[in-house]
């Protein structure tokens, strides 16, 4: 994920508008999920139709963990940066309730974004013409040209040792994201302002409603994706468009010819 806006810009949510008071929240072009960074999230103020921006650790944790060793072990077993919409209430094995269920019902949040990153897998042909086992992973930056700031659906949990934690809700990929994230065919759930308001404030939402909103596939014709530095994590400017002549356009053959 990434957020980089100027201090005097507003976050607009339905009829609500809040100034971004701390520019540090909104001057990080690259949040690296596996580092479990602190990210801004938007939550409702209890008892009011109002919002506030607070920091939370990206990486959902249970409410109660006995010690730090438990958290380390938990993270070695479970990747909870994202919460699949299909598993908000039922675990992936379909054998019981999901760890996200209570949060999905009662602790829904929005994660602001100006852009995010995903990796396209390209087949690599060796010198002998044989396709190699490991694909080339080409990162892309994805943004919404009509919206400088947009919102991911998310859920939060307050952990007894780490405080606020969050996960981003993900849905099956739309057309564009199926071409970019062609390894797993997923995408973050990007909400319109109307759906964002419902996600935060509508007390009548049923489980079916939550899953319906959480399954939102943003219109791919209103999204733009472009290639960025392959060594993205260490890039000086992770948002810079880097054109690679050896990468076929999205929608074309994913075979990559090594030169």
Wavefront OBJ file of the C-alpha trace (Angstrom):
o trace
v 0.000 0.000 0.000
v 1.019 3.633 -0.251
v -0.312 7.036 0.751
v 1.216 10.318 -0.363
v -0.934 13.450 -0.289
v -0.302 17.027 0.805
v -1.272 18.322 4.211
v -4.028 20.659 3.041
v -5.933 17.975 1.138
v -9.134 16.603 2.605
v -10.435 13.112 3.061
v -14.063 13.158 1.949
v -16.443 10.502 3.181
v -20.040 10.987 2.060
v -21.058 14.314 3.675
v -18.209 14.120 6.184
v -14.893 15.859 5.667
v -11.848 15.760 7.889
v -8.585 17.568 7.412
v -5.503 15.416 7.479
v -3.920 16.806 10.608
v -0.659 14.912 10.604
v 1.169 14.852 7.291
v 3.406 12.006 8.492
v 0.453 9.645 8.079
v 0.140 10.624 4.444
v 3.716 10.831 3.244
v 4.658 7.177 2.933
v 4.691 6.030 -0.699
v 5.410 2.400 0.232
v 4.104 0.398 3.185
v 5.702 -3.065 3.209
v 3.184 -5.548 4.603
v 5.580 -8.240 5.921
v 7.274 -5.541 8.023
v 3.966 -5.058 9.889
v 4.075 -1.256 9.636
v 1.895 1.277 11.385
v -0.661 2.641 8.903
v -3.491 5.147 9.181
v -7.022 3.823 9.333
v -10.364 5.590 9.512
v -12.752 4.424 12.195
v -16.092 5.693 13.379
v -16.326 7.585 16.629
v -18.486 5.471 18.894
v -21.982 6.872 19.348
v -21.536 9.477 16.616
v -21.754 9.713 12.841
v -18.202 10.947 12.765
v -14.766 9.630 11.907
v -11.234 9.843 13.198
v -7.869 8.848 11.786
v -5.647 6.685 13.977
v -2.636 4.457 13.453
v -2.808 0.666 13.552
v -0.414 -2.181 12.833
v -1.010 -3.762 9.431
v -1.431 -7.425 10.326
v -4.514 -8.627 12.208
v -3.897 -10.201 15.617
v -6.274 -11.927 18.065
v -7.597 -9.795 20.889
v -5.599 -11.683 23.539
v -2.115 -13.140 23.112
v -0.139 -14.402 26.115
v 3.295 -13.111 25.080
v 5.469 -11.913 22.204
v 6.579 -15.472 21.431
v 2.957 -16.359 20.713
v 2.690 -13.452 18.246
v 5.868 -14.549 16.471
v 4.542 -18.103 16.196
v 1.107 -16.878 15.091
v 2.626 -14.815 12.282
v 4.734 -17.758 11.149
v 1.514 -19.769 10.665
v -0.991 -17.166 9.511
v -0.703 -14.279 7.072
v -3.297 -11.792 8.268
v -2.347 -8.676 6.323
v -5.462 -9.396 4.287
v -8.798 -10.999 5.086
v -10.500 -12.747 2.174
v -14.127 -11.701 1.920
v -15.063 -15.364 1.522
v -13.522 -16.051 4.930
v -14.770 -13.132 6.982
v -17.187 -15.415 8.815
v -16.139 -18.962 7.912
v -12.547 -20.195 7.997
v -10.816 -21.402 4.840
v -11.487 -25.035 5.686
v -15.189 -24.308 6.115
v -15.040 -26.092 9.423
v -15.842 -23.291 11.809
v -16.005 -19.556 12.471
v -13.298 -17.284 11.159
v -10.923 -15.356 13.422
v -12.229 -12.258 11.595
v -15.940 -12.785 12.312
v -16.423 -10.467 15.283
v -14.320 -7.730 13.720
v -16.270 -7.996 10.468
v -19.493 -7.537 12.401
v -18.435 -4.816 14.820
v -15.017 -3.345 13.976
v -15.103 -2.335 10.307
v -12.711 0.408 9.236
v -11.451 2.109 6.106
v -7.824 2.174 5.029
v -7.042 5.284 2.972
v -4.835 4.892 -0.058
v -3.619 6.852 -3.043
v -2.095 3.818 -4.759
v -1.089 0.234 -4.102
v 1.306 -2.325 -5.523
v 0.957 -5.818 -6.885
v 3.234 -8.287 -8.637
v 2.668 -9.812 -12.076
v 4.205 -13.232 -12.669
v 5.940 -13.599 -16.033
v 7.294 -16.867 -17.321
v 11.039 -16.909 -17.928
v 12.545 -18.881 -20.773
v 16.114 -20.032 -20.284
v 18.778 -20.115 -22.981
v 17.639 -23.555 -24.070
v 14.065 -22.369 -24.547
v 12.821 -24.174 -21.466
v 10.500 -22.293 -19.127
v 12.252 -21.881 -15.801
v 10.635 -22.842 -12.514
v 10.709 -19.376 -10.946
v 8.766 -16.627 -12.718
v 9.867 -13.033 -12.995
v 7.859 -10.997 -10.515
v 7.226 -7.575 -12.017
v 5.756 -5.007 -9.616
v 3.057 -2.595 -10.745
v 1.626 0.506 -9.143
v -2.162 0.768 -9.356
v -4.105 3.973 -8.818
v -7.470 5.598 -9.533
v -6.969 8.721 -11.674
v -10.392 10.097 -10.731
v -9.745 9.784 -6.985
v -6.580 11.054 -5.362
v -7.578 9.326 -2.129
v -9.723 6.199 -2.035
v -10.661 3.626 0.583
v -10.044 -0.055 1.164
v -12.576 -1.954 3.239
v -10.867 -3.190 6.370
v -11.393 -4.685 9.801
v -9.573 -4.019 13.030
v -8.789 -5.765 16.293
v -7.222 -4.359 19.456
v -4.558 -6.747 20.705
v -3.624 -6.733 24.383
v 0.119 -6.472 23.614
v 0.305 -4.604 20.302
v -2.741 -2.352 20.446
v -4.683 -1.640 17.253
v -4.205 -4.080 14.357
v -5.912 -4.248 10.972
v -6.446 -6.369 7.895
v -7.463 -5.285 4.404
v -10.493 -7.027 2.947
v -9.761 -8.672 -0.421
v -12.059 -9.855 -3.193
v -11.611 -11.822 -6.423
v -9.727 -9.745 -8.985
v -11.478 -7.625 -11.609
v -10.294 -7.692 -15.232
v -7.305 -5.392 -14.718
v -6.175 -6.963 -11.479
v -6.488 -10.476 -12.897
v -3.870 -9.410 -15.446
v -1.612 -7.765 -12.877
v -2.041 -10.120 -9.919
v -2.163 -13.150 -12.174
v -0.602 -15.400 -9.551
v -3.472 -15.293 -7.047
v -6.204 -13.318 -8.841
v -7.083 -11.168 -5.831
v -7.482 -7.449 -5.213
v -8.174 -5.151 -2.280
v -11.819 -4.199 -1.902
v -12.001 -0.544 -3.009
v -15.198 1.163 -1.918
v -17.145 4.017 -3.425
v -17.945 6.828 -0.989
v -21.498 5.513 -0.612
v -20.321 1.992 0.201
v -17.593 3.380 2.466
v -20.243 5.184 4.499
v -22.320 2.013 4.754
v -19.276 -0.028 5.757
v -18.586 2.310 8.664
v -21.970 3.526 9.813
v -24.906 1.364 8.730
v -26.053 -0.579 11.827
v -28.499 -2.694 9.825
v -25.883 -4.545 7.772
v -26.332 -8.306 7.894
v -23.549 -10.809 7.332
v -24.753 -11.123 3.750
v -24.599 -7.336 3.352
v -21.081 -7.223 4.742
v -19.940 -9.921 2.347
v -21.705 -8.197 -0.551
v -19.980 -4.880 0.134
v -16.702 -6.628 0.889
v -16.868 -8.373 -2.491
v -16.871 -5.074 -4.387
v -14.755 -5.219 -7.523
v -13.921 -1.666 -8.493
v -14.482 -0.835 -12.174
v -11.201 -1.768 -13.863
v -11.775 0.859 -16.575
v -11.330 3.485 -13.839
v -7.997 2.059 -12.671
v -4.515 2.483 -14.104
v -1.563 0.154 -13.575
v 2.032 0.770 -14.597
v 5.377 -0.928 -14.071
v 7.731 0.300 -11.368
v 11.258 -0.540 -10.257
v 11.748 -4.319 -10.041
v 13.717 -3.899 -6.816
v 10.701 -2.121 -5.404
v 11.463 -2.594 -1.728
v 14.768 -0.702 -2.008
v 13.739 1.750 -4.739
v 14.557 5.409 -4.118
v 11.262 6.398 -5.727
v 8.848 3.445 -5.594
v 6.148 5.439 -7.412
v 8.261 6.193 -10.492
v 7.075 4.647 -13.754
v 9.835 2.435 -15.142
v 9.239 1.190 -18.683
v 10.604 -2.292 -19.427
v 10.764 -3.250 -23.096
v 10.866 -6.936 -22.187
v 7.484 -6.880 -20.404
v 4.456 -7.549 -22.625
v 1.478 -5.198 -22.216
v -1.235 -6.274 -19.801
v -3.656 -8.634 -21.476
v -1.001 -10.107 -23.741
v 1.176 -13.206 -23.448
v 2.803 -13.486 -20.039
v 5.760 -15.426 -21.448
v 8.954 -13.509 -20.816
v 11.975 -14.018 -23.063
v 15.183 -13.740 -21.095
v 17.890 -11.779 -22.951
l 1 2 3 4 5 6 7 8 9 10 11 12 13 14 15 16 17 18 19 20 21 22 23 24 25 26 27 28 29 30 31 32 33 34 35 36 37 38 39 40 41 42 43 44 45 46 47 48 49 50 51 52 53 54 55 56 57 58 59 60 61 62 63 64 65 66 67 68 69 70 71 72 73 74 75 76 77 78 79 80 81 82 83 84 85 86 87 88 89 90 91 92 93 94 95 96 97 98 99 100 101 102 103 104 105 106 107 108 109 110 111 112 113 114 115 116 117 118 119 120 121 122 123 124 125 126 127 128 129 130 131 132 133 134 135 136 137 138 139 140 141 142 143 144 145 146 147 148 149 150 151 152 153 154 155 156 157 158 159 160 161 162 163 164 165 166 167 168 169 170 171 172 173 174 175 176 177 178 179 180 181 182 183 184 185 186 187 188 189 190 191 192 193 194 195 196 197 198 199 200 201 202 203 204 205 206 207 208 209 210 211 212 213 214 215 216 217 218 219 220 221 222 223 224 225 226 227 228 229 230 231 232 233 234 235 236 237 238 239 240 241 242 243 244 245 246 247 248 249 250 251 252 253 254 255 256 257 258 259
